[in-house]
């Protein structure tokens, strides 16, 4: 194999390895309480699912998701947005290494973590109360 092919494969392995690491690290938040956020967003303590959208202004996927996030927030009142560029300590305390990251919180605990962009249909499903 030529050196260019080896470099391409190495870059791809590093990229996908980094993505897997980010998902695994964010996944550790599952089951944790979010007291620091519950103070700011009291709805997080309620039993119905609530979304917290963590983003940064320099993130293109975040910017693409923002209209959907705003729409869902207006419709449901159970979607909140946090700009991590303004709150890096919060990102670190929650184990968030990439944006966008979305937490699904119910009863004050993180139920699910979505790393990367999510489609509107998926976000709407996440907001449905479990039966």
MOTAMO-V683151 format. One record per pair of residues at least 4 apart in sequence whose C-alpha atoms are under 7 Angstrom apart, sorted by the first residue. I is the first residue (numbers start at 1). J is the second residue. Records with the same first field share a line. If there is no record, write none. Layout:
BEGIN
I: J, J
END
This chain:
BEGIN
1: 5, 6
2: 6
3: 7
4: 8
5: 9
6: 10
7: 11
8: 12
9: 13
10: 14
11: 15
12: 16
13: 17
14: 18
15: 19
16: 20
17: 21
18: 22
19: 23
20: 24
21: 25
22: 26, 97, 98
23: 27, 115
24: 28
25: 95
26: 95, 96, 113
27: 113
29: 94, 95, 110
30: 110, 111, 112, 113
31: 109, 110, 111
32: 109, 110
33: 108, 109, 110
34: 38, 108, 109
35: 39
37: 41
38: 42, 44, 45, 108
43: 78
44: 50, 105, 106, 107, 108
45: 106, 107, 108
46: 106, 107, 108
47: 106, 107
48: 106, 129
49: 104, 105, 106, 127, 128, 129
50: 78, 79, 104, 105, 106, 127
51: 78, 79, 80, 102, 103, 104, 105
52: 79, 80, 81, 102, 103, 104
53: 80, 81, 82, 101, 102, 103
54: 81, 82, 83, 84, 99, 100, 101, 102
55: 62, 82, 83, 84, 99, 100, 101
56: 62, 83, 84, 85, 99
59: 63, 99
60: 64
61: 65, 100, 117
62: 66, 99, 100, 117
65: 69, 117
66: 70
67: 71
68: 72, 120
69: 73, 79
70: 74
71: 75
72: 76, 79
73: 77, 78, 79, 80
83: 87
84: 88, 91
87: 91
88: 92
89: 93
90: 94
91: 95, 96
92: 96
99: 116
100: 115, 116, 117
101: 114, 115, 116
102: 113, 114, 115
103: 110, 112, 113, 114
104: 110, 111, 112, 113, 126
105: 109, 110, 111
106: 110, 111
118: 122, 123
119: 123
120: 124
121: 125
122: 126
123: 127
124: 128
END
